[in-house]
Amino acid sequence: MARPKGGLGKGLSALIRTASTIERSAPAPSGPAEAAEARRDGRIDHIAISQIRPNPFQPRADFDQQALDELKASIKQKGIIQPVTVRRTAAGMYELISGERRIRAATELGLATIPSYVIEVKTDEEMLELALIENLQREHLNPIEIAISYQRLVHDVGLTAEDVARKVSKDRTTVVNFLRLLKLPEKIQFSLRKGDLTMGHARALVAISDEHVQLKLFDRIMKKGLNVRQVENLVRDVSKKSDVRTSKPRRATDSGVGSIEERIQQILGTRVKITMKEGGKGEIMAEFYSADDLERLFDLFLTIKG
């Protein structure tokens, strides 16, 4: 997959400075001319909320009203401590990069302006990458919102799983595990969004390839309030029964298959499954999660061949 031109090309910290750093280096503008200069230099300025358009790349789909009310109470008491981040658009308007909850809270409180950090973002690809990474680092997203953000960074921006992991300061396995959540049925994803199901439950369920079985186990989790360990045991039992239907049971001499799977997974950096068949034959299945991921595996195989 070709990467769009005009990417960030630098770390997020080079573009987004902390509020304390900005405040030390940038005194508040005292007049219109100085305010305009501050906007050009990327300093904090108070901007009319009516001039700020919503973020078209907002990864957050669910806004908890209780959390919003708590934020409003905090703003009433202490003001807005962390400025929102915006970019300038045509006709003197601004587009929000991060701070949707702060904008909503300020609007509901009837505030006319909001402290804003203005930065230059030239392309939509750059805007998308910055908005997603900024939200991932600063906002409290649910697991599905995080997964969708990672997916958009891979599909829309053209990053690899390794690129995403590096930019959000996570390991590659964590990023891949979130991406796999998007394979779950919508009913289970919705429960993850609401917080009725935990990430641990979901990671256990995603190991099952049969959607019908996933939904049956999900209903059982909801009805009986099963914990993660109980679900993992159920999934293990289901997988064993599936193996019995498709092939003969593994012999005692095959007890090391699990450890071999783990070693291959560490080498390939992806989920691997080894299936033993009659006569000692079998197959090795390795998952990939994007065209870039497949290309990475192909390059790795070429290296092993060499």
HELIX and SHEET records of a PDB file:
HELIX    1   1 LEU A   12  LEU A   15  1                                   4    
HELIX    2   2 ALA A   19  SER A   25  1                                   7    
HELIX    3   3 PRO A   32  ASP A   41  1                                  10    
HELIX    4   4 ILE A   49  GLN A   51  5                                   3    
HELIX    5   5 GLN A   65  LYS A   78  1                                  14    
HELIX    6   6 ALA A   90  GLY A   92  5                                   3    
HELIX    7   7 GLU A  100  GLU A  108  1                                   9    
HELIX    8   8 ASP A  124  ARG A  138  1                                  15    
HELIX    9   9 PRO A  143  HIS A  155  1                                  13    
HELIX   10  10 ALA A  161  LYS A  167  1                                   7    
HELIX   11  11 ARG A  172  ARG A  180  1                                   9    
HELIX   12  12 LEU A  181  LYS A  183  5                                   3    
HELIX   13  13 GLU A  186  LYS A  194  1                                   9    
HELIX   14  14 MET A  199  LEU A  205  1                                   7    
HELIX   15  15 GLU A  211  LYS A  224  1                                  14    
HELIX   16  16 VAL A  228  THR A  246  1                                  19    
HELIX   17  17 ALA A  252  ASP A  254  5                                   3    
HELIX   18  18 VAL A  257  LEU A  268  1                                  12    
HELIX   19  19 GLU A  278  GLY A  280  5                                   3    
HELIX   20  20 ALA A  291  LYS A  305  1                                  15    
SHEET    1   A 5 ILE A  44  ALA A  48  0                                        
SHEET    2   A 5 THR A 113  ILE A 119 -1                                        
SHEET    3   A 5 VAL A  84  ARG A  88  1                                        
SHEET    4   A 5 TYR A  94  SER A  98 -1                                        
SHEET    5   A 5 ILE A  52  ARG A  53  1                                        
SHEET    1   B 2 VAL A 272  MET A 276  0                                        
SHEET    2   B 2 GLY A 282  ALA A 286 -1                                        
END                                                                             
